[in-house]
Amino acid sequence: LVYHVDKEVVEHFFNEVIRQGQLQETSFRIKNTKNGFQYVKIRAKVQMYDAIGGMALVGTCQDVTSEVQSQSAMIAQHFSEKTSKIHREMMAHLGFNIRTKMGSLVSLFYLFEETVATKEQRNLLGGMRTSFDGLNEDLHQFLNSTVASTKELKANLQKIRLRNFLDGFVKFVKAKEANDLFLDLSVAEKLPDYLLFDGDKVQQVLLNVIHAFGDTASANQKQIAISMTSKKEKGNRYTLKVKVEFAGYFPFAQEEEILQDPETFLAKAAIDKEEYEGADTDLAIAARLIKIMDGQLDFEGDAKMTRFSFTIPVTKIKEGQQNNSSQPLFALKILLVEDHIINQIATRKVLEKWGDVTVDIAKNGKEAIEKVDNNQYDLVLMDLQMPILGGVPATRVIRKSDNLPIIALTAHASEEERKKCFDAGMNDYMTKPFKPKELYQIINHTISRLAEKGA
């Protein structure tokens, strides 16, 4: 029996075969004796037969249940893998964002402790501290799990004021680890104050190493010295070296395998967690994060001291330029490429309110190319989705003859869209909606960065 939902499909099939006389094909479901369905594919056409003196309907009928089920399974697996990938990426991003907010809470805790006046307040603060410490530990494990499972994890460069970053890190460690942990931090005097690097991942590396050490070290060994130095490479490029030294010998069970291939080690640890020590997993995750940041890791130890160090590439940022958005670096002539009339008016007003800024408008990429050819601009703010010609192809054309700064302004926040912009030759990327201060900062930062490179 044809499944009732598919009866109309079958009737239409036979009507078309008779009407057109051509070979037709369709698939439908029939009920079987097991209260289930079978999928059937039929092919038929009308043919003349002299023997019977008329027309006959001839064709084939094929059971395709296995084929349909196999295709359905493949589609389901594809969507499952896609969903899992999105979920892992979202969890990793969320985890590091939470860590940033937790850092702010640490600072507030310390300020609050200095102002408590009554015994009741101290008791309440003690309860909050206990809950906070537990939450910190859960967050640490959560971040480790996302780093271990997310294959697509990438470095996310941030503008970091180094001494503020380190001050927040020390407070975070004191809140998270045992009170008997002694942390000594030193920073080379010549180290640039403002740097561009992935501060969240650097913090996670240090926390992983300290966490592993704190779990295994004896009470009289809990002394950790962290030092930071830098080496100037070329232009505003530096190599940041972070060295962590522990009092006493601190062995890892499988350090050689971890340092050579942290990815393989983490894959094994995920399958059989009981066979792998927590300290080794902490080290492997730290090694993976360093690798993601294009860094190098070194580990050595003797009876008196264990040393963990790593280097990562960083970019120097000048204080008072990129970070100061109160006014433009100089009088600017900006080309705003935007097809939406309200966005044109609003963005122009935001820019002109900032200071000595002149704004010209292009309604699409084609107009932008023509205006760049016939005018001198200091910067282009480029929308992506526009009629006639979009922002990415327009940028490719402009880049053939002009090296002026181009910043994408778009509602698309995906990593794929961001990559398209940079591959086309754009210098930076900003998602809508944005705050005026954020726009001012990215303009100053982009112009100053290119000026340092001599572009």
ABEGO torsion letter per residue (X at the ends): XBBAAAAAAAAAAAAAAAAAGBBBBBBBBBBBAAGBBBBBBBBBBBBBBAAAGBBBBBEBBBBAAAAAAAAAAAAAAAAAAAAAAAAAAAAAAAAAAAAAAAAAAAAAAAAAAAABABAAAAAAAAAAAAAAAAAAAAAAAAAAAAAAABAABBBBBBBBBAAAAAAAAAAAAAAABBAABBBBBBBBAABBABBBBBAAAAAAAAAAAAAAAAAABBAAABBBBBBBBBBBBBEABBBBBBBBBBBEBBBBAAAAAAAABAAAAAAAAAABAAABBAAAAAAAAAAAAAAAAGBBBBBBBBAABBBBBBBBBBBBBBBGBAABAABBABBBBBBBBBABAAAAAAAAAAAAAAEBBBBBBBABAAAAAAAAAABBBABBBBBABBBGBBAAAAAAAAAAABABBBBBBBABABAAAAAAAAAAGBABBBBOBBBAAAAAAAAAAAAAAAAAAGX
